[in-house]
Amino acid sequence: MQTLRRQKSTCRGDSSNCVETATTPATVHVRDSKDVSGPRLALSHATWVAFIAYADKLGDSELGS
């Protein structure tokens, strides 16, 4: 099994609401930085890019920041 090198997101506001990501050639892995053994997402790079574009388009007010 491959060991993932995770990077914690830059947090705004409450620094406890962060995610960690790790990338492989085919996948972006996402998890809650407060619950590292909890649920995880594994997304294709295309899906991750689409999600980030969508979240950026919504802006802070829609995302609850």
Biopython code that builds the backbone (N, CA, C, O; Angstrom):
import numpy as np
from Bio.PDB.StructureBuilder import StructureBuilder

atoms = [
    (1, "MET", "N", (0.833, -1.184, 0.000)),
    (1, "MET", "CA", (0.000, 0.000, 0.000)),
    (1, "MET", "C", (0.875, 1.244, 0.000)),
    (1, "MET", "O", (1.884, 1.308, 0.702)),
    (2, "GLN", "N", (0.482, 2.221, -0.786)),
    (2, "GLN", "CA", (1.247, 3.451, -0.918)),
    (2, "GLN", "C", (1.018, 4.369, 0.285)),
    (2, "GLN", "O", (-0.116, 4.556, 0.726)),
    (3, "THR", "N", (2.110, 4.940, 0.810)),
    (3, "THR", "CA", (1.998, 5.929, 1.869)),
    (3, "THR", "C", (1.723, 7.280, 1.222)),
    (3, "THR", "O", (2.444, 7.702, 0.318)),
    (4, "LEU", "N", (0.686, 7.948, 1.684)),
    (4, "LEU", "CA", (0.305, 9.234, 1.111)),
    (4, "LEU", "C", (0.960, 10.375, 1.875)),
    (4, "LEU", "O", (1.016, 10.367, 3.104)),
    (5, "ARG", "N", (1.444, 11.334, 1.144)),
    (5, "ARG", "CA", (2.000, 12.552, 1.739)),
    (5, "ARG", "C", (0.891, 13.597, 1.738)),
    (5, "ARG", "O", (0.511, 14.110, 0.685)),
    (6, "ARG", "N", (0.379, 13.906, 2.909)),
    (6, "ARG", "CA", (-0.781, 14.793, 3.022)),
    (6, "ARG", "C", (-0.365, 16.234, 3.247)),
    (6, "ARG", "O", (0.673, 16.525, 3.841)),
    (7, "GLN", "N", (-1.213, 17.126, 2.753)),
    (7, "GLN", "CA", (-1.005, 18.556, 2.922)),
    (7, "GLN", "C", (-2.275, 19.139, 3.527)),
    (7, "GLN", "O", (-3.371, 18.909, 3.015)),
    (8, "LYS", "N", (-2.132, 19.884, 4.602)),
    (8, "LYS", "CA", (-3.281, 20.509, 5.252)),
    (8, "LYS", "C", (-3.639, 21.786, 4.496)),
    (8, "LYS", "O", (-2.761, 22.550, 4.095)),
    (9, "SER", "N", (-4.930, 22.005, 4.308)),
    (9, "SER", "CA", (-5.385, 23.192, 3.597)),
    (9, "SER", "C", (-5.089, 24.448, 4.401)),
    (9, "SER", "O", (-4.865, 24.397, 5.610)),
    (10, "THR", "N", (-5.093, 25.555, 3.712)),
    (10, "THR", "CA", (-5.008, 26.841, 4.374)),
    (10, "THR", "C", (-6.398, 27.153, 4.890)),
    (10, "THR", "O", (-7.360, 27.190, 4.123)),
    (11, "CYS", "N", (-6.501, 27.374, 6.175)),
    (11, "CYS", "CA", (-7.812, 27.585, 6.806)),
    (11, "CYS", "C", (-8.098, 29.072, 6.939)),
    (11, "CYS", "O", (-7.200, 29.896, 7.110)),
    (12, "ARG", "N", (-9.371, 29.376, 6.853)),
    (12, "ARG", "CA", (-9.814, 30.739, 7.111)),
    (12, "ARG", "C", (-10.738, 30.709, 8.312)),
    (12, "ARG", "O", (-11.455, 29.733, 8.536)),
    (13, "GLY", "N", (-10.715, 31.782, 9.079)),
    (13, "GLY", "CA", (-11.610, 31.845, 10.224)),
    (13, "GLY", "C", (-11.238, 30.813, 11.264)),
    (13, "GLY", "O", (-10.104, 30.781, 11.741)),
    (14, "ASP", "N", (-12.189, 29.971, 11.613)),
    (14, "ASP", "CA", (-11.986, 28.916, 12.606)),
    (14, "ASP", "C", (-11.012, 27.885, 12.049)),
    (14, "ASP", "O", (-11.350, 27.144, 11.125)),
    (15, "SER", "N", (-9.819, 27.835, 12.600)),
    (15, "SER", "CA", (-8.775, 26.961, 12.046)),
    (15, "SER", "C", (-9.038, 25.480, 12.272)),
    (15, "SER", "O", (-8.242, 24.642, 11.849)),
    (16, "SER", "N", (-10.148, 25.144, 12.938)),
    (16, "SER", "CA", (-10.452, 23.726, 13.138)),
    (16, "SER", "C", (-11.222, 23.128, 11.959)),
    (16, "SER", "O", (-11.425, 21.914, 11.911)),
    (17, "ASN", "N", (-11.651, 23.955, 11.016)),
    (17, "ASN", "CA", (-12.412, 23.479, 9.859)),
    (17, "ASN", "C", (-11.505, 23.341, 8.643)),
    (17, "ASN", "O", (-11.610, 24.108, 7.686)),
    (18, "CYS", "N", (-10.627, 22.369, 8.690)),
    (18, "CYS", "CA", (-9.656, 22.182, 7.615)),
    (18, "CYS", "C", (-9.744, 20.764, 7.052)),
    (18, "CYS", "O", (-10.243, 19.842, 7.697)),
    (19, "VAL", "N", (-9.250, 20.630, 5.854)),
    (19, "VAL", "CA", (-9.126, 19.314, 5.247)),
    (19, "VAL", "C", (-7.670, 19.072, 4.899)),
    (19, "VAL", "O", (-6.872, 20.003, 4.792)),
    (20, "GLU", "N", (-7.346, 17.814, 4.726)),
    (20, "GLU", "CA", (-6.027, 17.422, 4.250)),
    (20, "GLU", "C", (-6.209, 16.728, 2.912)),
    (20, "GLU", "O", (-7.155, 15.967, 2.712)),
    (21, "THR", "N", (-5.297, 17.001, 2.011)),
    (21, "THR", "CA", (-5.333, 16.347, 0.709)),
    (21, "THR", "C", (-4.010, 15.632, 0.453)),
    (21, "THR", "O", (-2.963, 15.998, 0.986)),
    (22, "ALA", "N", (-4.094, 14.619, -0.366)),
    (22, "ALA", "CA", (-2.905, 13.907, -0.838)),
    (22, "ALA", "C", (-3.198, 13.499, -2.275)),
    (22, "ALA", "O", (-4.315, 13.096, -2.601)),
    (23, "THR", "N", (-2.205, 13.605, -3.114)),
    (23, "THR", "CA", (-2.427, 13.265, -4.517)),
    (23, "THR", "C", (-1.568, 12.076, -4.941)),
    (23, "THR", "O", (-0.455, 11.868, -4.457)),
    (24, "THR", "N", (-2.123, 11.327, -5.845)),
    (24, "THR", "CA", (-1.416, 10.260, -6.542)),
    (24, "THR", "C", (-1.588, 10.565, -8.031)),
    (24, "THR", "O", (-2.320, 11.494, -8.374)),
    (25, "PRO", "N", (-0.959, 9.839, -8.900)),
    (25, "PRO", "CA", (-1.137, 10.120, -10.318)),
    (25, "PRO", "C", (-2.596, 10.070, -10.796)),
    (25, "PRO", "O", (-2.948, 10.748, -11.761)),
    (26, "ALA", "N", (-3.438, 9.284, -10.139)),
    (26, "ALA", "CA", (-4.812, 9.134, -10.607)),
    (26, "ALA", "C", (-5.873, 9.714, -9.674)),
    (26, "ALA", "O", (-7.029, 9.851, -10.073)),
    (27, "THR", "N", (-5.503, 10.056, -8.442)),
    (27, "THR", "CA", (-6.521, 10.349, -7.433)),
    (27, "THR", "C", (-6.102, 11.481, -6.504)),
    (27, "THR", "O", (-4.919, 11.671, -6.221)),
    (28, "VAL", "N", (-7.110, 12.235, -6.032)),
    (28, "VAL", "CA", (-6.918, 13.195, -4.946)),
    (28, "VAL", "C", (-7.663, 12.628, -3.742)),
    (28, "VAL", "O", (-8.866, 12.374, -3.814)),
    (29, "HIS", "N", (-6.951, 12.431, -2.638)),
    (29, "HIS", "CA", (-7.527, 11.894, -1.412)),
    (29, "HIS", "C", (-7.795, 13.058, -0.465)),
    (29, "HIS", "O", (-6.937, 13.922, -0.282)),
    (30, "VAL", "N", (-8.986, 13.083, 0.138)),
    (30, "VAL", "CA", (-9.398, 14.180, 1.007)),
    (30, "VAL", "C", (-9.910, 13.600, 2.320)),
    (30, "VAL", "O", (-10.651, 12.617, 2.333)),
    (31, "ARG", "N", (-9.500, 14.227, 3.432)),
    (31, "ARG", "CA", (-10.020, 13.819, 4.741)),
    (31, "ARG", "C", (-10.091, 15.038, 5.653)),
    (31, "ARG", "O", (-9.454, 16.060, 5.395)),
    (32, "ASP", "N", (-10.863, 14.919, 6.708)),
    (32, "ASP", "CA", (-11.005, 15.952, 7.732)),
    (32, "ASP", "C", (-9.751, 15.932, 8.598)),
    (32, "ASP", "O", (-9.372, 14.881, 9.115)),
    (33, "SER", "N", (-9.113, 17.068, 8.759)),
    (33, "SER", "CA", (-7.879, 17.101, 9.542)),
    (33, "SER", "C", (-8.107, 16.834, 11.027)),
    (33, "SER", "O", (-7.167, 16.483, 11.740)),
    (34, "LYS", "N", (-9.339, 16.995, 11.503)),
    (34, "LYS", "CA", (-9.640, 16.723, 12.916)),
    (34, "LYS", "C", (-9.943, 15.252, 13.165)),
    (34, "LYS", "O", (-9.855, 14.790, 14.303)),
    (35, "ASP", "N", (-10.293, 14.521, 12.137)),
    (35, "ASP", "CA", (-10.707, 13.120, 12.282)),
    (35, "ASP", "C", (-9.974, 12.276, 11.236)),
    (35, "ASP", "O", (-10.571, 11.804, 10.268)),
    (36, "VAL", "N", (-8.683, 12.098, 11.449)),
    (36, "VAL", "CA", (-7.852, 11.454, 10.436)),
    (36, "VAL", "C", (-8.185, 9.986, 10.206)),
    (36, "VAL", "O", (-7.802, 9.423, 9.180)),
    (37, "SER", "N", (-8.888, 9.360, 11.139)),
    (37, "SER", "CA", (-9.288, 7.974, 10.917)),
    (37, "SER", "C", (-10.745, 7.868, 10.472)),
    (37, "SER", "O", (-11.273, 6.768, 10.311)),
    (38, "GLY", "N", (-11.383, 9.006, 10.276)),
    (38, "GLY", "CA", (-12.787, 9.027, 9.854)),
    (38, "GLY", "C", (-12.938, 8.844, 8.352)),
    (38, "GLY", "O", (-12.018, 8.382, 7.676)),
    (39, "PRO", "N", (-14.105, 9.210, 7.836)),
    (39, "PRO", "CA", (-14.394, 9.034, 6.408)),
    (39, "PRO", "C", (-13.410, 9.796, 5.527)),
    (39, "PRO", "O", (-12.888, 10.847, 5.900)),
    (40, "ARG", "N", (-13.176, 9.234, 4.351)),
    (40, "ARG", "CA", (-12.270, 9.843, 3.376)),
    (40, "ARG", "C", (-12.922, 9.817, 2.010)),
    (40, "ARG", "O", (-13.769, 8.972, 1.721)),
    (41, "LEU", "N", (-12.515, 10.748, 1.183)),
    (41, "LEU", "CA", (-12.954, 10.764, -0.213)),
    (41, "LEU", "C", (-11.753, 10.485, -1.099)),
    (41, "LEU", "O", (-10.637, 10.909, -0.799)),
    (42, "ALA", "N", (-11.983, 9.780, -2.176)),
    (42, "ALA", "CA", (-10.964, 9.569, -3.200)),
    (42, "ALA", "C", (-11.603, 10.016, -4.515)),
    (42, "ALA", "O", (-12.543, 9.391, -5.006)),
    (43, "LEU", "N", (-11.082, 11.102, -5.073)),
    (43, "LEU", "CA", (-11.676, 11.717, -6.252)),
    (43, "LEU", "C", (-10.696, 11.711, -7.423)),
    (43, "LEU", "O", (-9.481, 11.759, -7.232)),
    (44, "SER", "N", (-11.236, 11.651, -8.624)),
    (44, "SER", "CA", (-10.376, 11.829, -9.795)),
    (44, "SER", "C", (-9.911, 13.283, -9.809)),
    (44, "SER", "O", (-10.537, 14.150, -9.199)),
    (45, "HIS", "N", (-8.818, 13.540, -10.505)),
    (45, "HIS", "CA", (-8.325, 14.918, -10.593)),
    (45, "HIS", "C", (-9.364, 15.824, -11.243)),
    (45, "HIS", "O", (-9.530, 16.969, -10.821)),
    (46, "ALA", "N", (-10.059, 15.339, -12.251)),
    (46, "ALA", "CA", (-11.082, 16.139, -12.932)),
    (46, "ALA", "C", (-12.219, 16.509, -11.982)),
    (46, "ALA", "O", (-12.706, 17.639, -12.006)),
    (47, "THR", "N", (-12.641, 15.565, -11.148)),
    (47, "THR", "CA", (-13.703, 15.837, -10.187)),
    (47, "THR", "C", (-13.236, 16.838, -9.145)),
    (47, "THR", "O", (-13.996, 17.730, -8.768)),
    (48, "TRP", "N", (-12.008, 16.712, -8.674)),
    (48, "TRP", "CA", (-11.463, 17.641, -7.694)),
    (48, "TRP", "C", (-11.408, 19.059, -8.272)),
    (48, "TRP", "O", (-11.806, 20.017, -7.608)),
    (49, "VAL", "N", (-10.925, 19.191, -9.488)),
    (49, "VAL", "CA", (-10.843, 20.507, -10.137)),
    (49, "VAL", "C", (-12.238, 21.112, -10.286)),
    (49, "VAL", "O", (-12.425, 22.305, -10.049)),
    (50, "ALA", "N", (-13.211, 20.301, -10.674)),
    (50, "ALA", "CA", (-14.585, 20.785, -10.810)),
    (50, "ALA", "C", (-15.147, 21.226, -9.456)),
    (50, "ALA", "O", (-15.833, 22.245, -9.372)),
    (51, "PHE", "N", (-14.860, 20.469, -8.407)),
    (51, "PHE", "CA", (-15.328, 20.833, -7.071)),
    (51, "PHE", "C", (-14.725, 22.162, -6.619)),
    (51, "PHE", "O", (-15.441, 23.031, -6.121)),
    (52, "ILE", "N", (-13.427, 22.320, -6.788)),
    (52, "ILE", "CA", (-12.759, 23.557, -6.380)),
    (52, "ILE", "C", (-13.317, 24.743, -7.158)),
    (52, "ILE", "O", (-13.549, 25.804, -6.578)),
    (53, "ALA", "N", (-13.535, 24.579, -8.460)),
    (53, "ALA", "CA", (-14.113, 25.661, -9.265)),
    (53, "ALA", "C", (-15.512, 26.016, -8.771)),
    (53, "ALA", "O", (-15.862, 27.194, -8.693)),
    (54, "TYR", "N", (-16.310, 25.008, -8.439)),
    (54, "TYR", "CA", (-17.662, 25.229, -7.926)),
    (54, "TYR", "C", (-17.618, 25.956, -6.583)),
    (54, "TYR", "O", (-18.351, 26.923, -6.378)),
    (55, "ALA", "N", (-16.768, 25.499, -5.675)),
    (55, "ALA", "CA", (-16.658, 26.124, -4.358)),
    (55, "ALA", "C", (-16.179, 27.563, -4.480)),
    (55, "ALA", "O", (-16.659, 28.439, -3.760)),
    (56, "ASP", "N", (-15.244, 27.814, -5.377)),
    (56, "ASP", "CA", (-14.734, 29.159, -5.582)),
    (56, "ASP", "C", (-15.839, 30.068, -6.143)),
    (56, "ASP", "O", (-15.954, 31.231, -5.758)),
    (57, "LYS", "N", (-16.625, 29.531, -7.031)),
    (57, "LYS", "CA", (-17.732, 30.287, -7.629)),
    (57, "LYS", "C", (-18.779, 30.656, -6.581)),
    (57, "LYS", "O", (-19.328, 31.757, -6.617)),
    (58, "LEU", "N", (-19.061, 29.743, -5.647)),
    (58, "LEU", "CA", (-20.037, 30.020, -4.593)),
    (58, "LEU", "C", (-19.563, 31.135, -3.664)),
    (58, "LEU", "O", (-20.352, 31.981, -3.242)),
    (59, "GLY", "N", (-18.296, 31.126, -3.358)),
    (59, "GLY", "CA", (-17.750, 32.123, -2.463)),
    (59, "GLY", "C", (-17.985, 31.783, -1.007)),
    (59, "GLY", "O", (-18.664, 30.809, -0.682)),
    (60, "ASP", "N", (-17.423, 32.587, -0.146)),
    (60, "ASP", "CA", (-17.468, 32.342, 1.295)),
    (60, "ASP", "C", (-18.880, 32.338, 1.861)),
    (60, "ASP", "O", (-19.179, 31.524, 2.735)),
    (61, "SER", "N", (-19.756, 33.218, 1.396)),
    (61, "SER", "CA", (-21.080, 33.315, 2.000)),
    (61, "SER", "C", (-21.888, 32.040, 1.826)),
    (61, "SER", "O", (-22.635, 31.657, 2.727)),
    (62, "GLU", "N", (-21.755, 31.387, 0.704)),
    (62, "GLU", "CA", (-22.491, 30.147, 0.448)),
    (62, "GLU", "C", (-21.905, 28.947, 1.175)),
    (62, "GLU", "O", (-22.615, 27.986, 1.469)),
    (63, "LEU", "N", (-20.611, 29.003, 1.464)),
    (63, "LEU", "CA", (-19.930, 27.870, 2.101)),
    (63, "LEU", "C", (-19.924, 27.970, 3.617)),
    (63, "LEU", "O", (-19.423, 27.071, 4.293)),
    (64, "GLY", "N", (-20.466, 29.031, 4.151)),
    (64, "GLY", "CA", (-20.562, 29.160, 5.600)),
    (64, "GLY", "C", (-19.300, 29.665, 6.271)),
    (64, "GLY", "O", (-19.130, 29.481, 7.477)),
    (65, "SER", "N", (-18.418, 30.291, 5.524)),
    (65, "SER", "CA", (-17.189, 30.820, 6.134)),
    (65, "SER", "C", (-17.395, 32.250, 6.581)),
    (65, "SER", "O", (-16.476, 32.867, 7.118)),
]
sb = StructureBuilder()
sb.init_structure("model")
sb.init_model(0)
sb.init_chain("A")
sb.init_seg("    ")
for serial, (resi, resn, name, xyz) in enumerate(atoms, 1):
    if name == "N":
        sb.init_residue(resn, " ", resi, " ")
    sb.init_atom(name, np.array(xyz, "f"), 0.0, 1.0, " ", f" {name:<3s}", serial, name[0])
structure = sb.get_structure()
